Amino acid sequence: MVETIPTAYIPKQKVILSEINPPYAQNFINPFLEFTNLHLFEEFKLDVNIRKKIKNRKNPTLKLAEPKHAETIAEIVKEDYEGTYPYKEMEDPTEIKKMINSGKYKFVLFLNEKNEIMGSTCFVLNLKEKKGYLRSLVVRKKSLGIVDATKAYVGSCLAIWNMFRDKILIWWGEARTADAKSQYINRLCSVRPIAFLPNKDIFYNKIESDLVMISYDERVFREFHSKKRPRIIPCVAGCFYFSNMQYDLTIPEIIFPKLKKEMNPSKLIKLFKNLKVQKTVDKFNYITYRFTLKNSKSYFKFLFTPRVNNFEKTEYKVKNLEELFVFLQKFKKMARKLDIRYMEALVSAYEPSHQILFRDLGLIPRGYIPAFQYNKKKNHFEDSILFNYYTGTLSYEPELIPEGKQLLKFLNLKF
């Protein structure tokens, strides 16, 4: 028997997001502005129908979390992932309290009619780089299928994005591919697939692949995108053309660099002798490695997460190819020593010689991310290429929304 929904619960206003299929953040936010005040200074409920079909689920009240809510948030993360969530700071009430107090993290709570917290999601603000990171959409198990998690997340994005619409121009996150639910919900909010991360994570004690998904303020491409023409090596072409279909980018110059002629063997020997390694471990056992060279400001750093056995958040600054080559050889050696399953790095779309070095190391381009790196001096965003590497085989065929399937075709990935 199909349950009917009382008329009182059917919102009068409609913004059917699947029909809009918003390409940019403005296309997502603007249709709601005439119906509701998008802010979370007080409790807020998205009293707008966002679907073609009305679902018999309770529309939660949304509220910004305060430090006193940290313990409940941590408890829900533990419950939702059955204690297997690999990023343990999200299970630690003290750490979540610090996040909230810092002002750089906005947790939005989902409340039921009894004012009980049924779930939450988190927005990480990086105002210096004009970017925001989306993470940790969780709902209590007893509320699954009862609370309208999709509307809760859509409402949270609307309120936070509108609150920071002139300070945050890019929102991005990583979505699981074991099922397509989080991808679908994010796509309703204009967050689109842009890169593939094979075997990157471990959830519920199983290895999983992720998608990088991203939403741009349309002003990024109209006003703040670098005018430089990308210079890429041939193996980057597939992921570039996928992104070009989405964002109508400047056609790149395809480059075939020959690096052996560009590097000085005697300089390499000297650099290897001057290489230093620094290691920093925090209380959650995140390990940051930093490579440096004697009498040089150049560096190469990355995060090692033993729980998922990967290298990520790679950053580097070098004066020449010899320095990058030396750093990458050490990077590779450490990956072998630690038996790393997955590693990744963002590489400039304007440095084909750097791209070649990462490719020769065994990393493959699996995402062309336009306008992702903010250049503060020039006040514009520059394009990046996500290179990554994984061991073993992909253990399952990922469940993907249509744009995710299309991305994998351009990457020539088959299952």
Number of C-alpha atoms within 10 A of each C-alpha: 3 5 7 9 12 8 8 7 13 15 13 11 14 16 16 16 20 15 11 13 15 19 20 20 25 19 17 24 21 12 15 19 11 9 15 14 14 22 20 18 10 9 13 20 22 23 19 19 18 21 14 12 8 13 16 17 16 17 23 27 22 26 21 21 21 15 15 12 17 22 16 18 28 22 16 22 24 19 17 18 15 12 16 18 21 18 14 18 15 21 23 18 19 14 16 23 20 14 19 20 13 10 10 15 20 20 27 27 29 30 21 18 10 6 10 13 21 23 29 29 21 23 23 18 20 15 13 10 19 20 19 24 16 19 17 17 19 23 24 17 14 9 15 14 13 15 22 18 24 18 22 26 26 19 27 30 24 23 22 20 25 20 15 14 17 10 17 21 21 24 23 23 20 21 24 21 23 18 13 16 16 18 25 18 17 24 23 22 26 25 26 26 31 25 27 27 25 23 24 25 21 16 17 13 14 11 17 20 22 20 24 21 23 26 25 24 20 17 13 17 18 8 11 18 20 19 11 12 14 23 20 25 21 13 16 24 18 20 25 26 19 23 21 16 9 13 15 11 16 11 12 17 14 15 15 13 15 10 13 8 7 12 15 11 11 9 11 16 12 10 19 17 11 13 16 14 13 10 11 11 12 8 8 13 14 16 17 19 18 19 20 22 19 11 7 11 10 17 20 21 22 21 20 23 18 15 16 19 18 23 27 19 13 18 14 17 13 16 11 13 17 21 23 21 20 18 26 18 14 17 19 14 12 13 18 11 8 12 12 20 19 22 27 23 22 24 21 22 25 20 15 22 22 21 27 21 17 22 18 11 15 14 20 21 27 28 30 27 25 24 19 24 18 19 14 11 6 9 13 19 22 21 21 21 25 25 24 24 23 19 13 8 9 15 13 13 11 20 15 22 18 10 16 22 15 14 24 19 14 17 23 11 11 8 8
